[in-house]
């Protein structure tokens, strides 16, 4: 059918695995209903670097 867009949902999270805590069931529910789930992470999950080591 022309003009029908697939359903999508984006979750923006700070760290990998954050979707597992709290919203994992909701994401699974919508995915099961045919919604495309996109996860965007603000970090790669690496450990932090102390400020004195940066400069």
C-alpha positions as a Markdown table, in Angstrom:
| # | Residue | x | y | z |
|---|---|---|---|---|
| 1 | Unk | 0.0 | 0.0 | 0.0 |
| 2 | Unk | 1.3 | 3.4 | -0.9 |
| 3 | Unk | 1.9 | 6.0 | 1.8 |
| 4 | Unk | 2.0 | 3.6 | 4.7 |
| 5 | Unk | 5.2 | 3.9 | 6.8 |
| 6 | Unk | 6.6 | 1.1 | 8.9 |
| 7 | Unk | 6.4 | 1.8 | 12.6 |
| 8 | Unk | 9.6 | 2.6 | 14.4 |
| 9 | Unk | 10.6 | 3.4 | 17.9 |
| 10 | Unk | 14.0 | 4.8 | 19.0 |
| 11 | Unk | 15.4 | 4.6 | 22.5 |
| 12 | Unk | 18.3 | 6.9 | 23.4 |
| 13 | Unk | 20.4 | 5.5 | 26.2 |
| 14 | Unk | 23.6 | 6.5 | 28.0 |
| 15 | Unk | 25.3 | 3.1 | 28.1 |
| 16 | Unk | 25.0 | -0.3 | 26.4 |
| 17 | Unk | 22.8 | -2.7 | 28.4 |
| 18 | Unk | 20.7 | 0.2 | 29.8 |
| 19 | Unk | 17.8 | -1.1 | 27.7 |
| 20 | Unk | 17.9 | -4.2 | 29.8 |
| 21 | Unk | 17.0 | -2.3 | 33.0 |
| 22 | Unk | 13.4 | -1.1 | 33.1 |
| 23 | Unk | 12.4 | -0.8 | 29.4 |
| 24 | Unk | 13.5 | -4.2 | 28.0 |
| 25 | Unk | 10.0 | -5.7 | 28.3 |
| 26 | Unk | 8.4 | -2.7 | 26.6 |
| 27 | Unk | 10.8 | -2.8 | 23.7 |
| 28 | Unk | 10.2 | -6.6 | 23.3 |
| 29 | Unk | 6.4 | -6.0 | 23.4 |
| 30 | Unk | 6.5 | -3.4 | 20.6 |
| 31 | Unk | 9.0 | -5.5 | 18.5 |
| 32 | Unk | 6.7 | -8.5 | 18.8 |
| 33 | Unk | 3.9 | -6.2 | 17.4 |
| 34 | Unk | 6.0 | -5.4 | 14.3 |
| 35 | Unk | 7.6 | -2.2 | 15.4 |
| 36 | Unk | 11.2 | -1.7 | 14.3 |
| 37 | Unk | 13.3 | -0.9 | 17.4 |
| 38 | Unk | 16.4 | 1.4 | 17.1 |
| 39 | Unk | 18.8 | 1.8 | 20.0 |
| 40 | Unk | 21.1 | 4.8 | 20.2 |
| 41 | Unk | 23.9 | 4.8 | 22.8 |
| 42 | Unk | 25.8 | 8.0 | 23.9 |
| 43 | Unk | 28.9 | 5.9 | 24.9 |
| 44 | Unk | 30.6 | 2.7 | 23.8 |
| 45 | Unk | 30.6 | 1.4 | 27.3 |
| 46 | Unk | 34.2 | 2.1 | 27.9 |
| 47 | Unk | 35.4 | 3.0 | 31.4 |
| 48 | Unk | 35.8 | 6.6 | 32.2 |
| 49 | Unk | 39.2 | 8.4 | 32.1 |
| 50 | Unk | 40.2 | 10.6 | 35.1 |
| 51 | Unk | 40.4 | 14.3 | 34.2 |
| 52 | Unk | 44.0 | 14.6 | 35.2 |
| 53 | Unk | 44.9 | 11.9 | 32.6 |
| 54 | Unk | 43.2 | 13.8 | 29.8 |
| 55 | Unk | 45.2 | 17.0 | 30.0 |
